[in-house]
Amino acid sequence: MQVFRAYFKVMRASAGTIAIYVAIFLGLSVAFSLAEAPQESAGFAQTRTSIAVINRDGDAPLAQGLAGYLADTSTVVPYPDDPEKLQDALFFRNVEYIAIIPAGFSADFASGRDCAVQKVIVPGSISSRYVDMRIDKYLSTARLRRQYGGDQSEEQLVAAVGADLAQETPVAVLPSSATNGAAQGFVFYYRYFAYAVLATIMMGVSSIMMAFNKPDLLRRNLCAPIPARSRSLQLAAGHTVFALGCWSVLVLFSFVLYGRSLLSSGLVWLYCLNTLAFTVVSASIGFLIGGSVKSVGAQAGAVNVIANGMSFMCGVFVPQSILSKQVLDFGRFLPAYWYVRANDAISALYRPIASALRPIYGDMLIQLGFAAAIFATALLLAKERQAE
Amino acid sequence: MFMHLFSYRLKCLARDREVVFWTLIFPLILATMFYFAFDQLMGRQETFSPVRAAVVASDAYRQNIAFRQALGAISEPGEGQLIELTVTDDEREALRLLEDGAVAGVITVGDSVGLTVGQSGIEQSILKAVLDEYSHRYATVTGILRESPAIAGELIRELGQRRSYTKQISFSSAEPDTALNFFYALIAMTCLYGGFWGLRNTTDMQADLSPQGARRSAAPTHKLGVVLYDLAAALTISLAEVMVLLAYLMLVLRVSFGNESWYVLLTSLVGCIAGVSLGAFIGTYVRKSEGAKTGILIGTSMTMSFLAGLMIDTMKDMIARKAPVLSYINPAALITDAFYSLYIFESHRRFFLNIGLLLLISSSMCILSFLRLRRDRYASL
C-alpha cells in the first residue's frame, strides 16, 4: 500500500489549488441560490417581465391607472427619470422594457387625439411584445369604456377598466410535476457541476501523475520490488478514491443547498448517475494531461483551457438552447456536451418513465465511451514513453 | 542608456513564455470561446415561435363561437400567430400530450375558460395572457351592453379595429447588447494581467528576491531610472498584447467598440498602466514566495474582473447599484465601464471620469511601491 499512501501525500501538496476551485464553485452556487427567489408554492406563477415605468403625466387618473396596472402585471423596478441610468438598466437587462407616459398623455387620450406610450426596448425581444400587449389592452379597453360607457368621471372610467381587467383565467398545474421545472436552482447547480468537477479532478489527477511520471522517480519505481501491476492498481485506487471524494463533496453540497426540492423531485439518482459518468470522464482527462505535460505552468494552462473551453462550447456556462447550431455540432465531439444534454433531459422529465430514460442512459454511456477512449490514449502514450 | 536598459528588459520579459501564455494566448482563447458561446446572443434578434397548446373539443367549446373565433385568429399561421393549436376529442388525450411535452398547456372550456399546465414558464404565461385577454374583452363588452344594448353592432365593428398605443424611441443609436460586456470585461482582465510583468519587474529588482536583483542593486544606475525603464518595458509589452487582443476582437470577431478608435486606445493604455502598477504594488508589498505573489495577483485580478462582469453579465451593474463605492475603486470595473460608456453614450463625461479614476489609482500604487523600493538598503549582497 506504499503507493496508495504516497498518493495522498502528494495530493496534500496540490490541495490548496484544488480547494480554491471547489471553494469558488461553492461560493458562486451559494450566491446563485441566495439570489434566487424562494419558490415555495406549488401553484402556477405567471412570468413577470421587469420593466421601468416613467410617469411624466403626474396625477392624471388614466396615467396612474395604467402605471398601476403595469405594476400589477409586471415587476416594476424603480428608476429615476434619468436617461443615463435607464440606459444602464436596459443594457444589463435589469429591465427589459422602459415605458414612458409622456406629459399630457391623459388629456390627449381623453380628447381622442393621437397619443402613445413611449417605449425603449431591446429590439425584437419576446418579452417586449408581452408588455406591448398589456399596454394596448389597457388603453383599448379604456377607449371602449370612454366611447360607449356613457357619462363618467376619469376616476370611474379607470375603475371600470380595472374591473374588466381583473378577470383571471384559472390555471391548474399537473400534480406530478409540481416541484419540477427548469427554473429550479439545482438544475443550474448540476449544470455548473460539470465545470467544478472537471477542473478539480483534472487538477488533482494530473498533479499526481506528473509527480509519479518524473523521469528519475519513474525509473526508481520501475526497479522497486513492487510489481508494476500492483503499483498501477494502487494508483488507480487512489484516483478512484480522490475522484469519488470530489464527486461526493459536490453532491453533498447540493443537498445542503437544495435538499428538500431536490429530494421531492424524485430525480436525485439520475443526477447522481450522470455526474458520476462525467466524473469518470474528468479523471480520464486528468490522467491524459498528467502523462503529457512536463511543467506546472503547462498543467495550469491545459486545465484552464480544457475546463473553460468545454464549458463554453458544450453549454455548461451558456445553455445549449442559446448556442448556435455550428457550436453544438462541434460540441458533439466533446464529452461535456453529452453531460449537459443528459442533465437538460433529466430536468425536463415529469416522471422517470422507461421510454424517456433510455436516451438519458444513452448519453451517459457515450460519456463513458469518451472516458474509455481517453484512458486508452493515455495508456498508449505511457507505453511509448516507457519504450524510450 | 535608456534604449539599452529598455530593450534588454523587453527581451527579458518577452522570453518568459509562461507569462506570455497567460497574458496573451489565454485571453485570445477566452475571446474565441465567448464569441462562439454568445454568437446567438450578439446583434441578432430574438425570435418568437408560437406556443403549442391543445384544446379539448367539449360541447361547451363547440357552442362557444366567439371563443373559437378568437382562438382561430391567433393560431392562424403567419406573422401574428401566437399559438399552435391541437384539437383533441377528450381530456385524457390532451393531458397525455401535456405529459409527453408535446404541448405547453391544455385549454378547457366549461362554464368558463381554464388552463392546465405542467409547470410555470414563459410559454405557459403567454397562453394564460391570451386566455385572459379573451375574458377581459368579454367582461368589457358584456358590461357595456348591459347598460346600452342598442349599440351592439357598432361595438363589434369597433372591436375589430386594433390599434397600437406604444411608440418605440431610443436614447442613443447603440443597441443594448449585453454580450458586449463580457468582451469589455475580458479586455479589463487582460490589462490587469499586465500585472504579471510588473510583478516580474519587482522580483528582478529586489536584491533579496533574485540574483538579478542583487546584481542590479550593485550597479551604479540610479534606482528611479531603473524603475522607470523597467516600467516602460512592461507597459510596452502589456499594451502590445492588449492591442493584439483588440485587433482580434475588432477585425476577426467584429465586436463593436463604437466609432472612436483613439479613445479605445487611450482606455487600453490607461488600463495597462493600472495593471502594471497593480503588479508592482503586489510585488513590493507582499513579502512572500513568488508563487504566493502570483497567486495573490491572479486572485485579485480575477476577483476584480468577476465584479466587472467577466463571468456574469449583470454583475457590474448590480455592484454599481448595490455597492457603488466598489465600482469606483475597482480598476477592472473602471476599464469595462470606460469601454461601455464609449459604446453607448454620446457624451464623454462618464468616460473621462473612469479614465481619471484609473490614473489616480495607478499613480498612487506606483508612488507607494517606489517609496518602498527607494528605502531598500542591503547590509550585504
Boltz contact constraints between the chains, C-beta under 6 A:
constraints:
  - contact:
      token1: [A, 44]
      token2: [B, 120]
      max_distance: 6.0
  - contact:
      token1: [A, 45]
      token2: [B, 120]
      max_distance: 6.0
  - contact:
      token1: [A, 46]
      token2: [B, 125]
      max_distance: 6.0
  - contact:
      token1: [A, 47]
      token2: [B, 122]
      max_distance: 6.0
  - contact:
      token1: [A, 47]
      token2: [B, 125]
      max_distance: 6.0
  - contact:
      token1: [A, 83]
      token2: [B, 171]
      max_distance: 6.0
  - contact:
      token1: [A, 87]
      token2: [B, 171]
      max_distance: 6.0
  - contact:
      token1: [A, 87]
      token2: [B, 344]
      max_distance: 6.0
  - contact:
      token1: [A, 88]
      token2: [B, 317]
      max_distance: 6.0
  - contact:
      token1: [A, 90]
      token2: [B, 176]
      max_distance: 6.0
  - contact:
      token1: [A, 91]
      token2: [B, 176]
      max_distance: 6.0
  - contact:
      token1: [A, 92]
      token2: [B, 314]
      max_distance: 6.0
  - contact:
      token1: [A, 92]
      token2: [B, 317]
      max_distance: 6.0
  - contact:
      token1: [A, 93]
      token2: [B, 178]
      max_distance: 6.0
  - contact:
      token1: [A, 116]
      token2: [B, 165]
      max_distance: 6.0
  - contact:
      token1: [A, 116]
      token2: [B, 166]
      max_distance: 6.0
  - contact:
      token1: [A, 116]
      token2: [B, 167]
      max_distance: 6.0
  - contact:
      token1: [A, 117]
      token2: [B, 165]
      max_distance: 6.0
  - contact:
      token1: [A, 117]
      token2: [B, 166]
      max_distance: 6.0
  - contact:
      token1: [A, 118]
      token2: [B, 167]
      max_distance: 6.0
  - contact:
      token1: [A, 118]
      token2: [B, 169]
      max_distance: 6.0
  - contact:
      token1: [A, 119]
      token2: [B, 166]
      max_distance: 6.0
  - contact:
      token1: [A, 119]
      token2: [B, 168]
      max_distance: 6.0
  - contact:
      token1: [A, 120]
      token2: [B, 170]
      max_distance: 6.0
  - contact:
      token1: [A, 122]
      token2: [B, 176]
      max_distance: 6.0
  - contact:
      token1: [A, 124]
      token2: [B, 45]
      max_distance: 6.0
  - contact:
      token1: [A, 124]
      token2: [B, 46]
      max_distance: 6.0
  - contact:
      token1: [A, 125]
      token2: [B, 46]
      max_distance: 6.0
  - contact:
      token1: [A, 126]
      token2: [B, 46]
      max_distance: 6.0
  - contact:
      token1: [A, 126]
      token2: [B, 48]
      max_distance: 6.0
  - contact:
      token1: [A, 132]
      token2: [B, 166]
      max_distance: 6.0
  - contact:
      token1: [A, 135]
      token2: [B, 165]
      max_distance: 6.0
  - contact:
      token1: [A, 135]
      token2: [B, 166]
      max_distance: 6.0
  - contact:
      token1: [A, 136]
      token2: [B, 165]
      max_distance: 6.0
  - contact:
      token1: [A, 139]
      token2: [B, 165]
      max_distance: 6.0
  - contact:
      token1: [A, 141]
      token2: [B, 140]
      max_distance: 6.0
  - contact:
      token1: [A, 144]
      token2: [B, 140]
      max_distance: 6.0
  - contact:
      token1: [A, 148]
      token2: [B, 144]
      max_distance: 6.0
  - contact:
      token1: [A, 148]
      token2: [B, 151]
      max_distance: 6.0
  - contact:
      token1: [A, 164]
      token2: [B, 136]
      max_distance: 6.0
  - contact:
      token1: [A, 164]
      token2: [B, 139]
      max_distance: 6.0
  - contact:
      token1: [A, 164]
      token2: [B, 140]
      max_distance: 6.0
  - contact:
      token1: [A, 165]
      token2: [B, 136]
      max_distance: 6.0
  - contact:
      token1: [A, 167]
      token2: [B, 135]
      max_distance: 6.0
  - contact:
      token1: [A, 167]
      token2: [B, 136]
      max_distance: 6.0
  - contact:
      token1: [A, 167]
      token2: [B, 139]
      max_distance: 6.0
  - contact:
      token1: [A, 169]
      token2: [B, 113]
      max_distance: 6.0
  - contact:
      token1: [A, 169]
      token2: [B, 115]
      max_distance: 6.0
  - contact:
      token1: [A, 169]
      token2: [B, 128]
      max_distance: 6.0
  - contact:
      token1: [A, 169]
      token2: [B, 131]
      max_distance: 6.0
  - contact:
      token1: [A, 169]
      token2: [B, 132]
      max_distance: 6.0
  - contact:
      token1: [A, 170]
      token2: [B, 114]
      max_distance: 6.0
  - contact:
      token1: [A, 171]
      token2: [B, 115]
      max_distance: 6.0
  - contact:
      token1: [A, 171]
      token2: [B, 128]
      max_distance: 6.0
  - contact:
      token1: [A, 172]
      token2: [B, 116]
      max_distance: 6.0
  - contact:
      token1: [A, 173]
      token2: [B, 117]
      max_distance: 6.0
  - contact:
      token1: [A, 174]
      token2: [B, 118]
      max_distance: 6.0
  - contact:
      token1: [A, 177]
      token2: [B, 118]
      max_distance: 6.0
  - contact:
      token1: [A, 177]
      token2: [B, 119]
      max_distance: 6.0
  - contact:
      token1: [A, 181]
      token2: [B, 119]
      max_distance: 6.0
  - contact:
      token1: [A, 297]
      token2: [B, 18]
      max_distance: 6.0
  - contact:
      token1: [A, 301]
      token2: [B, 21]
      max_distance: 6.0
  - contact:
      token1: [A, 305]
      token2: [B, 29]
      max_distance: 6.0
  - contact:
      token1: [A, 312]
      token2: [B, 33]
      max_distance: 6.0
  - contact:
      token1: [A, 312]
      token2: [B, 37]
      max_distance: 6.0
  - contact:
      token1: [A, 318]
      token2: [B, 37]
      max_distance: 6.0
  - contact:
      token1: [A, 322]
      token2: [B, 40]
      max_distance: 6.0
  - contact:
      token1: [A, 324]
      token2: [B, 39]
      max_distance: 6.0
  - contact:
      token1: [A, 324]
      token2: [B, 40]
      max_distance: 6.0
  - contact:
      token1: [A, 327]
      token2: [B, 36]
      max_distance: 6.0
  - contact:
      token1: [A, 350]
      token2: [B, 99]
      max_distance: 6.0
